Amino acid sequence: MIILSIETSCDDTAIAIVKVKGGKKPQFEILSNVVSSQIKIHRKYGGVYPTLAKREHQKNLVSVLILALEESKLLKKSEGEFKNRLLEKILEREPILLKRTKTFLKKYIKPEVDLISVTIGPGLDPCLWTGVNFAKALGCSWDLPIVPVNHVEAHIFANFIQRKSKVFFPALALIVSGGHTQLILMKEFGQYKILGETRDDAAGECFDKGAKILGLKYPGGPEIETLASEFSTKS
């Protein structure tokens, strides 16, 4: 099975293509993983501006998809015409993306992909909807099933992609990603219980706000880490 995955929960436009082998003990091979960052665009605001991020996703999704398919050796040009009457309806609120998707679907044939997965949350609503609508457009055009993904759960599962040894449960997962800081008890694959989480800002957001107070650039985490690395404690 080959899975095409779309991520637009915040300001990164990302598409990965993964090959899966095996049944009860699947093995994952990452064929491509392309990310388009918007850090330079949002830096002057000191954080992510949702409507601006959405517009950039519309501009970037098709380009990122082409790169991901190229790296996976799945991009093949089309010799005929492409028609999909539902495309206009699916992307009616995404005019930039509609135009670019039409051009892409006319130029390239359906790749050897078995399903599409897409982030449905948590995240910024305008950004999430852009990715979801793009997944719907591709799924409808290529007649492929779409699997919705919780991206916090995906952070947990990323640890098992190249793991060869047995996974023991129960396990404790620590999520520290941008807008989320959580301790999650994992009883089994797909069975979770949140043991604790921040009541207001996540750790990543605290770094960004702290950096802003200090007059440092956005994003704050890397800036603070760079400064901290210049100082070392000696016993």
CYANA upper distance limits for C-alpha pairs under 8 A (distance plus 0.5 A):
  1 MET  CA     19 LYS  CA      6.35
  1 MET  CA     20 VAL  CA      5.73
  1 MET  CA     21 LYS  CA      7.33
  1 MET  CA    113 VAL  CA      7.98
  1 MET  CA    114 ASP  CA      6.39
  2 ILE  CA     17 ILE  CA      7.46
  2 ILE  CA     18 VAL  CA      6.18
  2 ILE  CA     19 LYS  CA      5.00
  2 ILE  CA     20 VAL  CA      6.75
  2 ILE  CA    112 GLU  CA      7.93
  2 ILE  CA    113 VAL  CA      5.59
  2 ILE  CA    114 ASP  CA      5.84
  2 ILE  CA    115 LEU  CA      7.44
  3 ILE  CA     17 ILE  CA      6.10
  3 ILE  CA     18 VAL  CA      5.71
  3 ILE  CA     19 LYS  CA      6.93
  3 ILE  CA     20 VAL  CA      8.35
  3 ILE  CA    113 VAL  CA      6.57
  3 ILE  CA    114 ASP  CA      6.53
  3 ILE  CA    115 LEU  CA      5.73
  3 ILE  CA    116 ILE  CA      6.27
  3 ILE  CA    117 SER  CA      7.49
  4 LEU  CA     15 ILE  CA      7.63
  4 LEU  CA     16 ALA  CA      6.50
  4 LEU  CA     17 ILE  CA      5.09
  4 LEU  CA     18 VAL  CA      7.15
  4 LEU  CA    113 VAL  CA      7.24
  4 LEU  CA    115 LEU  CA      6.95
  4 LEU  CA    116 ILE  CA      5.34
  4 LEU  CA    117 SER  CA      6.71
  5 SER  CA     15 ILE  CA      5.96
  5 SER  CA     16 ALA  CA      5.68
  5 SER  CA     17 ILE  CA      6.66
  5 SER  CA     18 VAL  CA      8.45
  5 SER  CA    116 ILE  CA      6.27
  5 SER  CA    117 SER  CA      5.13
  5 SER  CA    118 VAL  CA      6.15
  6 ILE  CA     13 THR  CA      8.50
  6 ILE  CA     14 ALA  CA      6.57
  6 ILE  CA     15 ILE  CA      5.24
  6 ILE  CA     16 ALA  CA      7.38
  6 ILE  CA    116 ILE  CA      8.18
  6 ILE  CA    117 SER  CA      6.76
  6 ILE  CA    118 VAL  CA      5.18
  6 ILE  CA    119 THR  CA      7.02
  6 ILE  CA    131 GLY  CA      6.97
  6 ILE  CA    135 ALA  CA      7.71
  7 GLU  CA     12 ASP  CA      8.10
  7 GLU  CA     13 THR  CA      6.69
  7 GLU  CA     14 ALA  CA      5.56
  7 GLU  CA     15 ILE  CA      6.74
  7 GLU  CA    118 VAL  CA      6.55
  7 GLU  CA    119 THR  CA      5.85
  7 GLU  CA    128 LEU  CA      8.50
  7 GLU  CA    131 GLY  CA      7.03
  8 THR  CA     12 ASP  CA      6.65
  8 THR  CA     13 THR  CA      5.78
  8 THR  CA     14 ALA  CA      7.15
  8 THR  CA     57 HIS  CA      7.65
  8 THR  CA    119 THR  CA      7.34
  8 THR  CA    127 CYS  CA      6.11
  8 THR  CA    128 LEU  CA      6.00
  8 THR  CA    130 THR  CA      7.78
  8 THR  CA    131 GLY  CA      5.93
  9 SER  CA    119 THR  CA      7.11
  9 SER  CA    120 ILE  CA      8.12
  9 SER  CA    121 GLY  CA      7.09
  9 SER  CA    122 PRO  CA      7.46
  9 SER  CA    123 GLY  CA      5.10
  9 SER  CA    124 LEU  CA      6.35
  9 SER  CA    125 ASP  CA      8.32
  9 SER  CA    127 CYS  CA      6.21
  9 SER  CA    128 LEU  CA      5.53
  9 SER  CA    131 GLY  CA      8.48
  9 SER  CA    151 HIS  CA      8.42
 10 CYS  CA     48 VAL  CA      8.16
 10 CYS  CA     50 PRO  CA      8.23
 10 CYS  CA     53 ALA  CA      7.76
 10 CYS  CA    123 GLY  CA      6.47
 10 CYS  CA    124 LEU  CA      6.28
 10 CYS  CA    127 CYS  CA      6.59
 10 CYS  CA    128 LEU  CA      8.06
 11 ASP  CA     37 SER  CA      7.27
 11 ASP  CA     38 GLN  CA      6.23
 11 ASP  CA     39 ILE  CA      8.10
 11 ASP  CA     48 VAL  CA      7.19
 11 ASP  CA     50 PRO  CA      8.50
 11 ASP  CA     53 ALA  CA      5.95
 11 ASP  CA     54 LYS  CA      8.47
 11 ASP  CA     57 HIS  CA      8.33
 11 ASP  CA    127 CYS  CA      8.11
 12 ASP  CA     35 VAL  CA      6.99
 12 ASP  CA     36 SER  CA      6.24
 12 ASP  CA     37 SER  CA      5.38
 12 ASP  CA     38 GLN  CA      6.70
 12 ASP  CA     57 HIS  CA      8.46
 13 THR  CA     35 VAL  CA      6.21
 13 THR  CA     36 SER  CA      5.58
 13 THR  CA     37 SER  CA      7.15
 13 THR  CA     57 HIS  CA      6.43
 13 THR  CA     60 ASN  CA      7.24
 13 THR  CA     61 LEU  CA      6.99
 13 THR  CA     64 VAL  CA      7.95
 14 ALA  CA     33 ASN  CA      7.82
 14 ALA  CA     34 VAL  CA      6.13
 14 ALA  CA     35 VAL  CA      4.83
 14 ALA  CA     36 SER  CA      6.79
 14 ALA  CA     61 LEU  CA      8.32
 14 ALA  CA     64 VAL  CA      7.47
 15 ILE  CA     33 ASN  CA      6.52
 15 ILE  CA     34 VAL  CA      6.00
 15 ILE  CA     35 VAL  CA      7.20
 15 ILE  CA     64 VAL  CA      7.04
 15 ILE  CA     65 LEU  CA      6.77
 15 ILE  CA     68 ALA  CA      7.04
 16 ALA  CA     30 ILE  CA      7.91
 16 ALA  CA     31 LEU  CA      8.03
 16 ALA  CA     32 SER  CA      5.86
 16 ALA  CA     33 ASN  CA      4.70
 16 ALA  CA     34 VAL  CA      6.68
 16 ALA  CA     68 ALA  CA      6.98
 17 ILE  CA     30 ILE  CA      6.71
 17 ILE  CA     31 LEU  CA      5.96
 17 ILE  CA     32 SER  CA      5.75
 17 ILE  CA     33 ASN  CA      7.10
 17 ILE  CA     68 ALA  CA      7.39
 17 ILE  CA     69 LEU  CA      8.20
 17 ILE  CA     72 SER  CA      7.66
 18 VAL  CA     28 PHE  CA      7.10
 18 VAL  CA     29 GLU  CA      6.14
 18 VAL  CA     30 ILE  CA      5.05
 18 VAL  CA     31 LEU  CA      6.00
 18 VAL  CA     32 SER  CA      7.67
 19 LYS  CA     28 PHE  CA      6.28
 19 LYS  CA     29 GLU  CA      5.55
 19 LYS  CA     30 ILE  CA      6.87
 19 LYS  CA     31 LEU  CA      7.25
 20 VAL  CA     26 PRO  CA      6.85
 20 VAL  CA     27 GLN  CA      6.15
 20 VAL  CA     28 PHE  CA      5.26
 20 VAL  CA     29 GLU  CA      6.95
 21 LYS  CA     26 PRO  CA      5.87
 21 LYS  CA     27 GLN  CA      5.66
 21 LYS  CA     28 PHE  CA      7.14
 22 GLY  CA     26 PRO  CA      4.86
 22 GLY  CA     27 GLN  CA      6.71
 27 GLN  CA    161 ILE  CA      7.85
 27 GLN  CA    162 GLN  CA      7.84
 28 PHE  CA    161 ILE  CA      6.26
 28 PHE  CA    162 GLN  CA      7.15
 29 GLU  CA    161 ILE  CA      8.49
 31 LEU  CA     71 GLU  CA      7.52
 31 LEU  CA     72 SER  CA      5.60
 32 SER  CA     68 ALA  CA      5.94
 32 SER  CA     69 LEU  CA      8.09
 32 SER  CA     71 GLU  CA      6.20
 32 SER  CA     72 SER  CA      6.18
 33 ASN  CA     68 ALA  CA      6.93
 34 VAL  CA     64 VAL  CA      6.78
 34 VAL  CA     67 LEU  CA      7.49
 34 VAL  CA     68 ALA  CA      6.32
 35 VAL  CA     64 VAL  CA      7.64
 36 SER  CA     60 ASN  CA      7.74
 36 SER  CA     64 VAL  CA      7.57
 38 GLN  CA     42 HIS  CA      6.99
 38 GLN  CA     53 ALA  CA      7.99
 38 GLN  CA     56 GLU  CA      8.25
 39 ILE  CA     43 ARG  CA      6.37
 39 ILE  CA    218 TYR  CA      8.18
 39 ILE  CA    219 PRO  CA      7.90
 40 LYS  CA     44 LYS  CA      8.35
 42 HIS  CA     46 GLY  CA      7.11
 42 HIS  CA     47 GLY  CA      6.38
 42 HIS  CA     48 VAL  CA      5.98
 42 HIS  CA     49 TYR  CA      7.08
 43 ARG  CA     47 GLY  CA      6.96
 43 ARG  CA    217 LYS  CA      7.52
 43 ARG  CA    218 TYR  CA      5.72
 43 ARG  CA    219 PRO  CA      7.73
 44 LYS  CA    218 TYR  CA      8.42
 45 TYR  CA     49 TYR  CA      7.79
 46 GLY  CA    208 ASP  CA      8.22
 46 GLY  CA    212 LYS  CA      7.54
 46 GLY  CA    217 LYS  CA      8.05
 46 GLY  CA    218 TYR  CA      6.00
 46 GLY  CA    219 PRO  CA      8.00
 47 GLY  CA    208 ASP  CA      8.17
 47 GLY  CA    218 TYR  CA      7.33
 47 GLY  CA    219 PRO  CA      7.90
 48 VAL  CA     53 ALA  CA      7.54
 49 TYR  CA     53 ALA  CA      6.57
 50 PRO  CA     54 LYS  CA      6.67
 50 PRO  CA    124 LEU  CA      7.08
 50 PRO  CA    126 PRO  CA      6.95
 50 PRO  CA    127 CYS  CA      7.34
 51 THR  CA     55 ARG  CA      6.87
 51 THR  CA    126 PRO  CA      6.97
 51 THR  CA    127 CYS  CA      8.24
 52 LEU  CA     56 GLU  CA      6.84
 53 ALA  CA     57 HIS  CA      6.72
 53 ALA  CA    127 CYS  CA      7.02
 54 LYS  CA     58 GLN  CA      6.92
 54 LYS  CA    126 PRO  CA      6.19
 54 LYS  CA    127 CYS  CA      5.21
 54 LYS  CA    130 THR  CA      7.13
 55 ARG  CA     59 LYS  CA      7.01
 56 GLU  CA     60 ASN  CA      6.54
 57 HIS  CA     61 LEU  CA      6.20
 57 HIS  CA    127 CYS  CA      7.62
 57 HIS  CA    130 THR  CA      7.43
 57 HIS  CA    131 GLY  CA      8.27
 58 GLN  CA     94 GLU  CA      7.42
 58 GLN  CA     96 ILE  CA      6.36
 58 GLN  CA     97 LEU  CA      5.19
 58 GLN  CA    130 THR  CA      7.36
 59 LYS  CA     63 SER  CA      8.33
 59 LYS  CA     96 ILE  CA      7.02
 59 LYS  CA     97 LEU  CA      6.90
 59 LYS  CA    100 ARG  CA      8.41
 60 ASN  CA     64 VAL  CA      6.53
 61 LEU  CA     65 LEU  CA      6.57
 61 LEU  CA     97 LEU  CA      8.16
 62 VAL  CA     66 ILE  CA      6.70
 62 VAL  CA     97 LEU  CA      8.20
 62 VAL  CA    100 ARG  CA      7.07
 62 VAL  CA    101 THR  CA      6.95
 62 VAL  CA    104 PHE  CA      7.70
 63 SER  CA     67 LEU  CA      6.89
 64 VAL  CA     68 ALA  CA      6.66
 65 LEU  CA     69 LEU  CA      6.64
 66 ILE  CA     70 GLU  CA      6.55
 66 ILE  CA     75 LEU  CA      7.63
 67 LEU  CA     71 GLU  CA      6.65
 68 ALA  CA     72 SER  CA      6.75
 69 LEU  CA     73 LYS  CA      6.50
 69 LEU  CA     74 LEU  CA      5.48
 69 LEU  CA     75 LEU  CA      5.54
 69 LEU  CA    111 PRO  CA      8.40
 70 GLU  CA     74 LEU  CA      6.58
 70 GLU  CA     75 LEU  CA      5.79
 74 LEU  CA    111 PRO  CA      6.03
 74 LEU  CA    112 GLU  CA      7.02
 75 LEU  CA    108 TYR  CA      7.52
 75 LEU  CA    109 ILE  CA      8.26
 75 LEU  CA    111 PRO  CA      6.85
 76 LYS  CA    108 TYR  CA      6.13
 76 LYS  CA    109 ILE  CA      6.45
 76 LYS  CA    110 LYS  CA      8.48
 76 LYS  CA    111 PRO  CA      7.68
 77 LYS  CA    107 LYS  CA      6.23
 77 LYS  CA    108 TYR  CA      4.69
 77 LYS  CA    109 ILE  CA      6.36
 78 SER  CA    106 LYS  CA      7.39
 78 SER  CA    107 LYS  CA      5.82
 78 SER  CA    108 TYR  CA      5.04
 78 SER  CA    109 ILE  CA      5.38
 79 GLU  CA    107 LYS  CA      8.27
 80 GLY  CA    106 LYS  CA      8.14
 81 GLU  CA    106 LYS  CA      6.37
 82 PHE  CA    105 LEU  CA      7.00
 82 PHE  CA    106 LYS  CA      5.60
 84 ASN  CA    141 SER  CA      6.99
 85 ARG  CA     89 LYS  CA      8.24
 86 LEU  CA     90 ILE  CA      6.70
 86 LEU  CA    140 CYS  CA      8.29
 87 LEU  CA     91 LEU  CA      6.63
 87 LEU  CA     98 LEU  CA      8.01
 87 LEU  CA    137 ALA  CA      6.45
 87 LEU  CA    140 CYS  CA      8.46
 87 LEU  CA    141 SER  CA      8.24
 88 GLU  CA     92 GLU  CA      6.00
 88 GLU  CA     98 LEU  CA      7.58
 90 ILE  CA    133 ASN  CA      6.84
 90 ILE  CA    136 LYS  CA      7.59
 90 ILE  CA    137 ALA  CA      6.76
 91 LEU  CA     95 PRO  CA      7.30
 91 LEU  CA     97 LEU  CA      7.72
 91 LEU  CA     98 LEU  CA      6.05
 91 LEU  CA    133 ASN  CA      6.86
 91 LEU  CA    134 PHE  CA      7.99
 91 LEU  CA    137 ALA  CA      7.78
 92 GLU  CA     98 LEU  CA      7.90
 94 GLU  CA     98 LEU  CA      6.43
 94 GLU  CA    130 THR  CA      7.74
 95 PRO  CA     99 LYS  CA      6.84
 96 ILE  CA    100 ARG  CA      6.99
 97 LEU  CA    101 THR  CA      6.38
 97 LEU  CA    134 PHE  CA      8.34
 98 LEU  CA    102 LYS  CA      6.62
 99 LYS  CA    103 THR  CA      6.98
100 ARG  CA    104 PHE  CA      6.69
101 THR  CA    105 LEU  CA      6.59
102 LYS  CA    106 LYS  CA      6.74
103 THR  CA    107 LYS  CA      6.75
104 PHE  CA    108 TYR  CA      6.57
105 LEU  CA    109 ILE  CA      7.33
110 LYS  CA    142 TRP  CA      6.49
114 ASP  CA    144 LEU  CA      7.10
114 ASP  CA    145 PRO  CA      8.26
115 LEU  CA    139 GLY  CA      8.48
115 LEU  CA    144 LEU  CA      5.91
115 LEU  CA    145 PRO  CA      5.72
115 LEU  CA    146 ILE  CA      6.56
115 LEU  CA    147 VAL  CA      8.00
116 ILE  CA    135 ALA  CA      7.34
116 ILE  CA    139 GLY  CA      7.46
116 ILE  CA    144 LEU  CA      7.34
116 ILE  CA    145 PRO  CA      6.79
116 ILE  CA    146 ILE  CA      5.29
116 ILE  CA    147 VAL  CA      6.69
117 SER  CA    135 ALA  CA      8.13
117 SER  CA    146 ILE  CA      6.03
117 SER  CA    147 VAL  CA      5.04
117 SER  CA    148 PRO  CA      6.33
117 SER  CA    149 VAL  CA      7.10
118 VAL  CA    131 GLY  CA      7.39
118 VAL  CA    132 VAL  CA      6.82
118 VAL  CA    135 ALA  CA      7.11
118 VAL  CA    146 ILE  CA      7.86
118 VAL  CA    147 VAL  CA      6.97
118 VAL  CA    148 PRO  CA      5.84
118 VAL  CA    149 VAL  CA      6.23
119 THR  CA    128 LEU  CA      7.43
119 THR  CA    131 GLY  CA      7.83
119 THR  CA    132 VAL  CA      7.74
119 THR  CA    148 PRO  CA      6.59
119 THR  CA    149 VAL  CA      5.27
119 THR  CA    150 ASN  CA      6.42
119 THR  CA    151 HIS  CA      6.34
120 ILE  CA    128 LEU  CA      6.60
120 ILE  CA    129 TRP  CA      8.34
120 ILE  CA    132 VAL  CA      7.32
120 ILE  CA    148 PRO  CA      6.38
120 ILE  CA    149 VAL  CA      6.30
120 ILE  CA    150 ASN  CA      6.53
120 ILE  CA    151 HIS  CA      8.04
121 GLY  CA    128 LEU  CA      7.35
121 GLY  CA    149 VAL  CA      7.88
121 GLY  CA    150 ASN  CA      5.85
121 GLY  CA    151 HIS  CA      6.68
122 PRO  CA    150 ASN  CA      7.16
122 PRO  CA    151 HIS  CA      7.16
122 PRO  CA    152 VAL  CA      7.83
123 GLY  CA    127 CYS  CA      8.10
123 GLY  CA    128 LEU  CA      7.07
124 LEU  CA    128 LEU  CA      6.55
125 ASP  CA    129 TRP  CA      6.61
126 PRO  CA    130 THR  CA      7.03
127 CYS  CA    131 GLY  CA      7.23
128 LEU  CA    132 VAL  CA      6.69
129 TRP  CA    133 ASN  CA      6.41
130 THR  CA    134 PHE  CA      6.69
131 GLY  CA    135 ALA  CA      6.66
132 VAL  CA    136 LYS  CA      6.71
133 ASN  CA    137 ALA  CA      6.62
134 PHE  CA    138 LEU  CA      6.77
135 ALA  CA    139 GLY  CA      6.41
135 ALA  CA    146 ILE  CA      7.72
136 LYS  CA    140 CYS  CA      6.41
136 LYS  CA    146 ILE  CA      7.94
137 ALA  CA    141 SER  CA      6.56
138 LEU  CA    142 TRP  CA      6.35
138 LEU  CA    143 ASP  CA      8.43
138 LEU  CA    144 LEU  CA      8.24
139 GLY  CA    143 ASP  CA      5.85
139 GLY  CA    144 LEU  CA      5.12
139 GLY  CA    145 PRO  CA      6.71
139 GLY  CA    146 ILE  CA      7.02
140 CYS  CA    144 LEU  CA      7.27
149 VAL  CA    153 GLU  CA      8.21
149 VAL  CA    154 ALA  CA      7.71
150 ASN  CA    154 ALA  CA      6.85
151 HIS  CA    155 HIS  CA      6.82
152 VAL  CA    156 ILE  CA      7.33
152 VAL  CA    175 ILE  CA      8.03
153 GLU  CA    157 PHE  CA      6.89
154 ALA  CA    158 ALA  CA      6.51
155 HIS  CA    159 ASN  CA      7.91
155 HIS  CA    175 ILE  CA      7.82
156 ILE  CA    160 PHE  CA      8.43
156 ILE  CA    173 ALA  CA      7.28
156 ILE  CA    175 ILE  CA      8.09
157 PHE  CA    161 ILE  CA      7.51
159 ASN  CA    163 ARG  CA      7.81
169 PHE  CA    186 MET  CA      7.55
169 PHE  CA    187 LYS  CA      6.30
169 PHE  CA    188 GLU  CA      6.65
170 PRO  CA    185 LEU  CA      7.48
170 PRO  CA    186 MET  CA      6.13
170 PRO  CA    187 LYS  CA      5.00
170 PRO  CA    188 GLU  CA      7.14
171 ALA  CA    185 LEU  CA      6.54
171 ALA  CA    186 MET  CA      5.58
171 ALA  CA    187 LYS  CA      7.04
172 LEU  CA    183 LEU  CA      7.49
172 LEU  CA    184 ILE  CA      6.35
172 LEU  CA    185 LEU  CA      5.34
172 LEU  CA    186 MET  CA      6.49
173 ALA  CA    183 LEU  CA      6.30
173 ALA  CA    184 ILE  CA      5.54
173 ALA  CA    185 LEU  CA      6.80
173 ALA  CA    186 MET  CA      7.38
174 LEU  CA    181 THR  CA      7.99
174 LEU  CA    182 GLN  CA      6.42
174 LEU  CA    183 LEU  CA      5.32
174 LEU  CA    184 ILE  CA      6.94
175 ILE  CA    180 HIS  CA      7.17
175 ILE  CA    181 THR  CA      5.77
175 ILE  CA    182 GLN  CA      5.56
175 ILE  CA    183 LEU  CA      6.94
175 ILE  CA    184 ILE  CA      8.30
176 VAL  CA    180 HIS  CA      6.29
176 VAL  CA    181 THR  CA      5.03
176 VAL  CA    182 GLN  CA      7.29
176 VAL  CA    202 ALA  CA      8.17
176 VAL  CA    203 ALA  CA      7.30
176 VAL  CA    204 GLY  CA      7.82
177 SER  CA    181 THR  CA      7.06
177 SER  CA    203 ALA  CA      8.42
177 SER  CA    204 GLY  CA      7.09
178 GLY  CA    202 ALA  CA      7.42
178 GLY  CA    203 ALA  CA      7.70
178 GLY  CA    204 GLY  CA      5.08
178 GLY  CA    205 GLU  CA      6.88
179 GLY  CA    201 ASP  CA      7.80
179 GLY  CA    202 ALA  CA      5.75
179 GLY  CA    203 ALA  CA      8.01
179 GLY  CA    204 GLY  CA      6.75
179 GLY  CA    205 GLU  CA      6.74
180 HIS  CA    198 THR  CA      8.43
180 HIS  CA    202 ALA  CA      5.65
180 HIS  CA    203 ALA  CA      7.89
180 HIS  CA    204 GLY  CA      8.17
181 THR  CA    197 GLU  CA      6.24
181 THR  CA    198 THR  CA      6.60
181 THR  CA    202 ALA  CA      5.69
181 THR  CA    203 ALA  CA      6.79
182 GLN  CA    194 ILE  CA      7.55
182 GLN  CA    195 LEU  CA      8.15
182 GLN  CA    196 GLY  CA      6.29
182 GLN  CA    197 GLU  CA      4.83
182 GLN  CA    198 THR  CA      7.48
183 LEU  CA    194 ILE  CA      6.58
183 LEU  CA    195 LEU  CA      5.98
183 LEU  CA    196 GLY  CA      5.69
183 LEU  CA    197 GLU  CA      6.79
184 ILE  CA    192 TYR  CA      6.98
184 ILE  CA    193 LYS  CA      6.12
184 ILE  CA    194 ILE  CA      4.98
184 ILE  CA    195 LEU  CA      6.04
184 ILE  CA    196 GLY  CA      7.72
185 LEU  CA    192 TYR  CA      6.11
185 LEU  CA    193 LYS  CA      5.57
185 LEU  CA    194 ILE  CA      6.73
185 LEU  CA    195 LEU  CA      7.01
186 MET  CA    190 GLY  CA      8.28
186 MET  CA    191 GLN  CA      6.40
186 MET  CA    192 TYR  CA      5.23
186 MET  CA    193 LYS  CA      7.20
187 LYS  CA    191 GLN  CA      5.94
187 LYS  CA    192 TYR  CA      6.62
187 LYS  CA    193 LYS  CA      8.47
188 GLU  CA    192 TYR  CA      7.98
198 THR  CA    202 ALA  CA      6.47
201 ASP  CA    205 GLU  CA      6.37
201 ASP  CA    206 CYS  CA      6.77
202 ALA  CA    206 CYS  CA      6.87
203 ALA  CA    207 PHE  CA      6.92
204 GLY  CA    208 ASP  CA      6.96
204 GLY  CA    221 GLY  CA      7.34
205 GLU  CA    209 LYS  CA      6.69
206 CYS  CA    210 GLY  CA      6.34
207 PHE  CA    211 ALA  CA      6.45
207 PHE  CA    220 GLY  CA      5.68
207 PHE  CA    221 GLY  CA      5.78
207 PHE  CA    224 ILE  CA      8.17
208 ASP  CA    212 LYS  CA      6.76
208 ASP  CA    218 TYR  CA      6.97
208 ASP  CA    219 PRO  CA      6.22
208 ASP  CA    220 GLY  CA      4.58
208 ASP  CA    221 GLY  CA      6.88
209 LYS  CA    213 ILE  CA      6.85
209 LYS  CA    220 GLY  CA      7.74
210 GLY  CA    214 LEU  CA      6.85
210 GLY  CA    220 GLY  CA      7.73
211 ALA  CA    215 GLY  CA      6.65
211 ALA  CA    216 LEU  CA      5.45
211 ALA  CA    217 LYS  CA      7.40
211 ALA  CA    218 TYR  CA      7.89
211 ALA  CA    219 PRO  CA      8.47
211 ALA  CA    220 GLY  CA      5.35
211 ALA  CA    221 GLY  CA      8.20
211 ALA  CA    223 GLU  CA      8.02
211 ALA  CA    224 ILE  CA      7.43
212 LYS  CA    216 LEU  CA      6.04
212 LYS  CA    217 LYS  CA      7.44
212 LYS  CA    218 TYR  CA      7.87
212 LYS  CA    220 GLY  CA      7.72
216 LEU  CA    220 GLY  CA      7.31
216 LEU  CA    223 GLU  CA      7.28
217 LYS  CA    223 GLU  CA      7.21
218 TYR  CA    223 GLU  CA      8.14
219 PRO  CA    223 GLU  CA      7.52
220 GLY  CA    224 ILE  CA      6.57
221 GLY  CA    225 GLU  CA      6.60
222 PRO  CA    226 THR  CA      6.55
223 GLU  CA    227 LEU  CA      6.90
224 ILE  CA    228 ALA  CA      6.53
225 GLU  CA    229 SER  CA      6.60
226 THR  CA    230 GLU  CA      7.39
227 LEU  CA    231 PHE  CA      7.97
228 ALA  CA    232 SER  CA      8.48
